[in-house]
Amino acid sequence: MVGINQSTLVANRGGMFATMFPASTESEVVAGSDFVPNLETLLELDPDVVVQWGDRGPDVTAPIESAGFPVVGLQYGTQDDLEQWITLFAQLAGKPDRGQHLIDWQRAEQAEMRARVAEQQAPRPRAMILSRTGDTYSTTSPKGYDGFQFDLVGADLVTEGFIAEAGQVGPEQILAWNPEVIMLSGFDESTPADVYADPRLANVSAVQNKRVYKTPLGGYRWQVPSAESPLMWAWMNRIMYPGTRDGQLREDIRAGFDDLFDYRISEDEIDQVLRLDLNEDAAGYDQFLR
């Protein structure tokens, strides 16, 4: 990897990639948050292939093609899209069997999760994911990947039918939805303490019951589709349906990092991935303690 976008660099520096692959924290930035490529940097790096979002229009792909670089365009939004990414990357790396192994793992974990949810007796919790910048909140709709994974883990996404520019949502709407569980985006610096301190949300069920959680940051931000998605599903299901301290999620993380990254993750590093510093006082989070 000779170049990445700015958002990925931030994740690399803040998460486990900084430890597992230190060079990733100094990668050249070839695009900002808008994904528009910096052609001067690309020409200097001279990559064999450029991976880019193919569903964001020609502004982000045409300049790369015009410069003579092969472009692999990706589509975002579904689990099928994620599996296609894995297949493409495995082909590029000349390791198709490895790609199929990762897909088989994701499918097996989906099947296990659906069976687990079918056996759970408690009512499905109402939940949502929030981003916060200053005093402004934004959220996601069920049309994207969250619609898939919230349903998979046995939760009802309260934003059904919600449409807004850039996903912005006001406190009044959050109050009306009254989610029982709020997950905070890993793409900003918001914390559960920030949400608890916002008087506009004081009457929201998740706030009153201390069920606001910062999403984990492993090799990448778990909330979006990635190779680590099965670990996200396991975490989500356990915060939706808190249980006993059986240590299973920590074991899943150890096995996942071993297989995905050939890395023996430590107990302290698992705490870091799970954001224990931010989440340890949240309801039910003691199930993840050592």
C-alpha positions, 0 to 999 in steps of 0.5 A: 500500500503506497497511498491511502485517503486521509480518513484511513490514515486517521484510523491507522494512527488511532487503532491497532494498525499503528501497532501491527503495521507501524509503516501504515501510520506514515502512508502517503495521503492521495485523497481527502475526505471527498475522495478526490485524488491528488494526481501529483501525488499519484504520479509520484507514487506510480501505483500498479492499480488504484482502488477507488469508490466507483459509485461516487461519480466520475469526479473521483475516477476519471482523473485517475484513468486519464492519468493512465492508472488502472482503477478498481471501482468499488460499490458501497452499501451491502454485505454482498458488496463487502464480499465482492471487495474481498474477492477483488482484493484476493485476486489482486494479491494472487490469493483467491483461496484466502479471499474465499476463506474470509468470505466463508468465515463471514457467512458462517458468523452470519448464520450463527448470529441469526440462530443466536437471535432467533433463540433470544427471548427478550424484546428487540431493542430500539437502537441507532448510531449517532455522529456528533460534530460540535452540537450537531448530530447525524445518523444513518438510515436502514437503506445502508449497511446499518440496516443489514447489521442492526437487523442481523444482531436483533435490533430495530433501527429507529431511523426507518424512513428517515431522510435528511441532508448529510444525515443530520438529525435534531435532538427533537427527532432523537427524543421522538425516536427514544432509542434504548441503545445508542452507538457512537460513530468511530469517525468522530471524537464523540464520547458517551460522556458528551451525550450524557452531558447534553441536556437536550437528550436527557429524557432519551431512554439510552441516556437515562439507562447508560446505554450509550457506547462508543463503537470499537476501533480494531484494525479499522473502525468496526461500524462499517463493512470490513474484514472485521465485521463479524467481530462487530456483529458479536459486539453489537449483539452483546450490547443489545442483549447484555449477558454474563462475563463468559469471555467469548467476545475477547476470545473471538477478538484473539482468534480474529486478529490471529487469522486476519492479521497474524497478530497475537493481540494482548489483553491490554490491546483488546481493552483498547479495541473495545474502548474500555476507557470510554465505555467501562461505565456503560450498562452491561459493559462489565461483561467484556472485562477480563 
